[in-house]
Amino acid sequence: MNRPGTDIGALLAQQIFDAVRALSPDGAGVSRPAYSGIETRALDCLSQIARDHGLIVEEDPGGNRWFTLPEHRDAGRYLVIGSHIDSVPEGGNFDGLAGIVAGLLVLIRARGRGLRMPVRCLAMRGEESAWFGSCYLGSRALTGQMTAQELGSRHKGDGRTLAEHMAALGIDTGRILAGQPQTALDRIAGYIELHIEQGPVLVERDIPAAIVTGIRGNIRFRSVTCTGQGGHSGAVPRAYRHDPVLAMADLLTRLDDSWLHILQTGGDLVLTSGMVATDPARHAITRIADSVSFSLDIRSQNAEILTHMRDYLGDEMRDIERVRGVRFETGPEIPAAPALMDAGMVRDLMQAMARTGQEPFSMASGAGHDAAVFAQAGIPSAMVFVRNRNGSHNPREAMEIEDLMAGIRIISAYLEEAGA
């Protein structure tokens, strides 16, 4: 339950969250699909709120929205505060949106008071991988890093490609395919993203906010298929089986053992298989399945560990194929490199945190964020986490408005010194 209190900024933040939620209800949560009409309507809502508070609104060729103080519209260089507007299916309302609200509040509260350096708020499309299989689509298009493979990825619902969805919104996919950034990157002095923490660290430590030091990269396979040989569950002895379900279980067990070893030797790794399925139309309780599909998501802050896990995965698949007489097919790999946040910005944000009366605290991000893409594009980048109960990517996200305001105070204190 949010408790906005009497702060005008907190009241406005709650109003923005409520307005955007009303545009995207789905079950118990919200759904704002990447590159959809719903996503556009949410951006339009934010744009109207920005105009109502005297901000300039612009749209770049990739369909992202930019919000600026009138006096900074033609600034040669500026700092960006931003995040993404899309959500996962039936997700929470704060994931992504909180960072945009933070940027808007920084600008709205600066009206009439000014800022030491020009600041723009950025609302990006398409960060979540839930819709097309690839993540950071909006920021990758914005920075000229999107690939032809990503443009050709298909929507989980309607099967149309990302390029088709973009074209339907009037986005020039030829420009994106050519690797042309959607804005002048050399004008961006730095990027700051406020985001809810998607794990339990801040809740367990009873801390409202933290400064992020780095973001895990990942290796993802949307659908690995293991193919074996079907048969009667009671009539085929073990020695004659080519069971893909047990082969998958064998592989996941080996990966889990490797995960534990890496953690015990001081490494960083998380591993998830979030989707596992046989075909219910062909398989039954009394039948050995002839195929099974599953997803793999392998993450680490260490690029060498990711390379090791990629090689290890291939070796173990080949060994299990030989032993069990099955075949693995991974499909295309969806990679994302780890990203360190800018050391100078992290230091200055930690100092700003102290000036707001909060005990400075830093941590790594287990989840991926658009800030990683900006960092990989050579733009100094940083993140502020705010406390959030019940995890993320679900309707039970429970960020308190007071914690959001604590994060915004850190950014505001940072901006008071930036450009001085």
C-alpha positions in Angstrom: 0.0 0.0 0.0 1.5 3.3 -1.0 1.4 6.2 1.4 1.9 9.4 -0.6 2.0 11.7 2.4 1.8 15.5 2.0 4.7 16.0 -0.4 3.4 17.5 -3.7 5.9 15.5 -5.7 4.7 12.3 -4.0 1.1 13.1 -4.8 1.9 13.8 -8.4 3.9 10.5 -8.6 0.9 8.6 -7.4 -1.3 10.3 -9.9 1.0 9.4 -12.7 1.2 5.7 -11.6 -2.6 5.6 -11.3 -3.2 7.2 -14.7 -0.9 4.8 -16.6 -2.2 1.8 -14.7 -5.7 2.6 -15.8 -4.6 2.4 -19.5 -3.0 -1.0 -19.2 -5.0 -3.3 -16.8 -4.6 -7.1 -17.4 -5.8 -9.6 -14.8 -4.4 -8.7 -11.4 -1.6 -6.6 -13.0 -0.8 -4.6 -16.1 0.3 -5.4 -19.6 2.1 -2.8 -21.8 3.4 -4.9 -24.7 6.5 -3.6 -26.5 5.8 -1.6 -29.7 2.0 -1.8 -29.2 -0.9 0.6 -29.2 -1.2 0.2 -25.4 2.5 1.2 -25.0 1.8 4.3 -27.3 -1.2 5.3 -25.3 0.9 5.1 -22.1 3.5 7.4 -23.7 0.8 9.8 -24.8 -0.5 9.9 -21.2 3.0 10.8 -19.9 3.4 13.4 -22.7 0.1 15.1 -21.7 1.2 15.2 -18.1 4.5 16.7 -19.1 2.9 19.4 -21.2 0.5 20.2 -18.4 3.5 21.0 -16.2 5.3 23.2 -18.8 7.7 20.6 -20.3 8.6 20.3 -23.9 7.7 16.9 -25.4 9.5 15.4 -28.4 9.5 12.0 -30.1 12.7 10.5 -31.7 12.6 8.3 -34.9 12.5 5.2 -32.8 9.2 6.2 -31.1 10.7 7.1 -27.7 9.5 10.2 -25.9 11.8 12.9 -24.6 10.8 15.5 -21.9 12.7 18.7 -21.4 12.6 22.1 -19.7 11.9 24.8 -22.2 15.2 26.6 -21.5 17.1 23.4 -22.2 15.5 22.4 -25.5 18.5 23.4 -27.6 21.2 22.5 -25.1 24.3 21.1 -26.7 24.9 18.5 -24.0 22.7 17.1 -21.4 22.2 14.4 -18.8 19.5 11.8 -19.4 17.2 10.4 -16.7 15.1 7.6 -18.1 13.7 4.1 -18.2 11.2 1.9 -20.1 7.4 2.1 -20.4 6.6 -1.5 -21.4 5.9 -4.2 -18.9 5.8 -8.0 -18.9 2.4 -9.7 -19.4 0.3 -9.2 -16.2 3.3 -7.6 -14.5 3.6 -4.8 -12.0 3.1 -1.1 -12.6 6.4 0.1 -11.2 9.0 -1.9 -13.2 10.4 0.7 -15.7 7.7 3.3 -15.1 9.2 4.4 -11.7 12.3 5.6 -13.5 10.4 7.7 -16.0 8.3 9.2 -13.1 11.6 10.0 -11.3 12.9 11.9 -14.4 9.6 13.8 -14.8 9.5 14.8 -11.2 13.1 16.1 -11.3 12.2 18.3 -14.2 8.8 19.5 -12.9 10.3 20.4 -9.5 13.1 22.3 -11.3 10.6 24.6 -13.2 11.4 28.1 -12.1 14.4 27.0 -10.0 16.7 25.7 -12.8 19.3 23.1 -12.8 23.1 23.4 -12.9 23.2 21.4 -16.1 20.6 20.5 -18.8 18.6 17.4 -18.1 16.2 15.4 -20.3 13.8 12.7 -19.2 13.6 9.7 -21.6 10.7 7.2 -21.8 11.8 4.2 -23.9 9.9 1.5 -25.6 10.5 -2.3 -25.6 12.9 -3.2 -22.8 11.3 -6.4 -21.7 12.2 -9.7 -23.5 8.8 -11.2 -22.8 7.3 -10.0 -26.1 9.9 -10.7 -28.8 12.5 -12.8 -26.9 15.2 -10.1 -27.0 15.6 -7.4 -24.3 16.6 -3.7 -24.4 15.0 -3.3 -27.8 14.2 0.4 -27.4 17.6 1.4 -26.1 19.5 -0.8 -28.6 17.6 0.9 -31.4 18.2 4.3 -29.9 21.9 3.8 -29.7 22.3 2.1 -33.1 23.0 -1.4 -31.7 20.0 -3.4 -32.9 20.7 -6.4 -35.2 18.8 -7.8 -38.1 18.2 -10.9 -36.0 16.4 -8.8 -33.4 14.3 -7.0 -36.0 13.3 -10.4 -37.3 12.3 -11.8 -34.0 8.6 -12.7 -33.7 6.0 -11.6 -31.2 5.0 -14.3 -28.7 1.3 -13.6 -29.4 0.6 -12.6 -33.0 3.8 -14.0 -34.6 4.5 -10.8 -36.5 8.1 -9.6 -36.5 9.5 -6.8 -34.5 10.1 -4.9 -37.8 6.5 -5.3 -38.7 5.3 -4.0 -35.3 7.7 -1.0 -35.6 6.6 -0.2 -39.1 3.0 -0.2 -38.0 3.9 2.6 -35.6 5.6 4.6 -38.3 9.2 3.7 -37.2 11.8 3.7 -40.0 13.3 0.2 -39.6 15.8 0.8 -42.4 17.4 3.5 -40.3 17.6 1.1 -37.4 19.0 -1.8 -39.5 21.7 0.6 -40.8 22.8 1.1 -37.2 21.9 4.8 -37.1 21.4 6.1 -33.6 18.0 7.7 -33.1 19.6 10.7 -31.4 23.0 12.4 -31.2 24.8 10.2 -28.7 27.7 12.6 -28.3 25.3 15.1 -26.8 24.5 12.8 -23.9 26.8 13.6 -21.0 25.5 10.7 -18.9 22.6 8.4 -18.3 20.9 7.8 -14.9 18.2 5.2 -14.5 16.1 4.8 -11.3 14.5 1.4 -11.0 12.8 -0.8 -8.4 15.0 -3.5 -7.1 13.8 -6.8 -8.4 15.2 -8.9 -5.6 15.0 -8.8 -1.7 18.3 -7.1 -0.7 16.9 -3.7 0.2 13.8 -5.1 1.9 15.9 -7.5 4.0 18.4 -4.7 4.9 15.6 -2.2 5.5 17.2 0.4 3.2 15.1 2.6 1.0 17.6 3.0 -1.9 21.0 2.0 -3.2 23.5 2.9 -5.9 24.1 0.2 -8.5 27.7 -0.7 -9.4 27.2 -3.1 -12.3 24.6 -5.1 -14.3 24.8 -8.8 -15.0 25.1 -9.9 -18.6 23.3 -13.0 -19.9 23.2 -15.9 -22.3 19.6 -16.8 -23.2 18.0 -19.5 -25.3 14.3 -18.9 -25.7 13.5 -22.6 -26.6 16.0 -25.4 -26.3 14.5 -28.6 -27.8 15.6 -32.1 -26.8 14.4 -34.8 -29.2 14.4 -38.5 -28.3 12.2 -41.5 -29.1 8.6 -42.0 -27.9 7.3 -45.2 -26.5 5.0 -47.0 -24.1 5.8 -46.1 -20.5 5.5 -49.7 -19.3 6.9 -51.6 -22.2 10.3 -50.0 -22.9 13.1 -51.0 -20.5 15.6 -48.3 -19.3 18.4 -49.7 -21.5 16.4 -49.1 -24.6 15.0 -45.7 -23.8 16.0 -42.4 -25.5 14.0 -40.2 -23.1 14.4 -36.5 -23.8 12.8 -35.5 -20.5 15.4 -37.3 -18.4 18.1 -36.0 -20.7 16.9 -32.4 -20.0 16.8 -33.2 -16.3 20.4 -34.6 -16.5 21.6 -31.4 -18.3 19.9 -29.1 -15.7 21.4 -31.1 -12.9 24.9 -30.7 -14.3 24.4 -27.0 -14.9 23.2 -26.7 -11.3 26.3 -28.5 -10.0 28.5 -26.1 -12.0 26.6 -23.1 -10.6 27.2 -24.2 -7.1 30.9 -24.8 -7.8 31.3 -21.3 -9.3 29.6 -19.7 -6.3 31.7 -21.7 -3.8 34.9 -20.4 -5.6 33.8 -16.8 -5.4 32.3 -16.4 -8.9 29.0 -14.7 -9.8 26.3 -16.7 -11.6 22.5 -17.3 -11.7 20.8 -19.9 -13.9 17.1 -20.3 -14.6 14.9 -22.5 -16.8 11.6 -20.7 -16.6 9.6 -22.6 -19.3 9.5 -26.4 -19.6 7.0 -28.2 -21.7 6.1 -31.4 -23.6 3.2 -31.3 -26.2 0.0 -32.3 -24.3 -1.7 -33.0 -27.6 0.8 -35.8 -28.4 2.1 -36.9 -25.0 0.4 -38.6 -22.1 1.0 -40.0 -18.6 1.5 -43.5 -20.2 3.8 -42.4 -23.0 7.5 -41.6 -23.1 7.7 -38.2 -24.7 9.6 -37.9 -28.0 10.6 -34.3 -27.4 10.7 -31.6 -24.7 11.4 -27.9 -24.9 12.8 -25.6 -22.2 14.3 -22.1 -21.8 17.7 -21.2 -20.4 18.8 -18.0 -18.9 22.4 -17.8 -17.6 23.6 -14.6 -16.0 26.8 -13.2 -14.6 28.7 -10.0 -14.0 31.8 -11.7 -15.3 32.2 -12.1 -19.1 34.7 -15.0 -18.6 32.2 -16.9 -16.6 29.6 -16.5 -19.3 32.0 -17.8 -21.9 32.9 -20.7 -19.7 29.2 -21.5 -19.2 28.5 -21.3 -22.9 31.3 -23.8 -23.6 30.3 -26.0 -20.7 26.7 -26.1 -21.9 27.8 -27.3 -25.3 30.2 -30.0 -23.9 27.5 -31.4 -21.6 24.9 -31.4 -24.3 27.2 -33.4 -26.5 28.0 -35.9 -23.7 24.3 -36.4 -22.9 23.5 -36.9 -26.5 26.1 -39.7 -26.7 25.0 -41.4 -23.5 21.2 -41.2 -23.9 20.8 -41.2 -27.7 19.0 -37.9 -27.9 19.6 -34.6 -29.8 19.6 -31.0 -28.4 18.9 -28.0 -30.5 19.3 -24.6 -28.9 18.0 -22.2 -31.5 19.5 -18.8 -31.7 21.4 -17.5 -28.6 20.2 -14.1 -27.2 23.3 -12.6 -25.5 23.7 -9.4 -23.5 27.2 -8.4 -22.2 27.8 -7.4 -18.6 28.1 -3.7 -17.9 29.9 -1.8 -15.2 28.5 1.5 -14.1 30.7 4.6 -14.4 33.0 4.7 -11.4 32.9 8.5 -11.1 29.1 8.6 -11.3 28.8 5.8 -8.7 31.1 7.8 -6.4 29.2 11.0 -6.8 25.9 9.4 -6.3 27.1 7.7 -3.1 28.2 11.1 -1.9 24.8 12.6 -2.9 23.1 9.8 -1.0 25.1 10.8 2.1 24.1 14.4 1.7 20.4 13.4 1.7 20.9 11.9 5.2 20.9 8.3 3.9 23.7 5.8 4.7 25.5 5.2 1.4 24.9 1.7 0.1 25.9 0.1 -3.2 25.0 -3.2 -4.8 25.1 -5.1 -8.1 22.0 -5.6 -10.3 21.1 -9.2 -11.0 18.5 -8.1 -13.6 19.3 -6.4 -16.9 18.5 -2.8 -17.6 18.7 -0.2 -20.4 21.6 1.4 -18.5 23.8 -1.5 -19.7 23.1 -0.6 -23.3 24.0 3.1 -22.7 27.2 2.0 -20.9 28.1 -0.3 -23.9 27.5 2.6 -26.2 30.3 4.5 -24.4 27.9 6.8 -22.4 28.8 7.2 -18.7 25.9 5.5 -16.9 24.6 4.9 -13.4 21.6 3.5 -11.6 19.7 4.1 -8.4 17.6 1.2 -7.0 14.6 1.8 -4.7 13.2 -0.8 -2.3 10.4 -3.0 -3.6 8.7 -5.9 -1.9 7.5 -9.1 -3.5 9.9 -9.1 -6.4 9.1 -7.9 -9.9 7.5 -9.1 -13.1 4.3 -9.8 -11.1 1.3 -7.8 -10.0 2.5 -7.8 -6.3 5.3 -5.3 -6.9 5.0 -3.1 -3.8 7.2 0.0 -4.0 6.4 2.7 -1.5 6.2 6.2 -2.8 8.4 7.4 0.1 11.2 5.1 -1.2 10.8 6.5 -4.7 11.1 10.0 -3.3 14.3 8.9 -1.4 15.7 7.8 -4.7 14.7 11.1 -6.4 16.4 13.1 -3.6 19.6 11.2 -4.3 19.4 12.1 -8.0 18.5 15.7 -7.2 21.4 16.0 -4.8 23.7 14.6 -7.5 22.4 17.2 -10.0 23.1 20.0 -7.5 26.9 19.2 -7.9 26.9 18.0 -11.5 28.2 20.6 -13.9 29.4 22.8 -11.0 
